[in-house]
């Protein structure tokens, strides 16, 4: 079902490890312009796009951190 979506769907676990990427996400990752994989982990490719903030939000969400609140992804 997620593969049929035209938007990118990326599911990661702890350590930002890739769990699932649909076809649109695979293209996004392979383009490597905004996000990509580094040693199997999702990484923002542009600091201006919020690389550190993206990483922190993913890590907190993967831990089930309730304090994400409105600052979530």
Protein Blocks (a to p, Z undefined) as FASTA:
>chain_A
ZZmpmbdcddddehhiafbdcfklmmmmmnommgcceehiacdfbfknopmmmmmmmmmm
mnopaklmmmmZZ
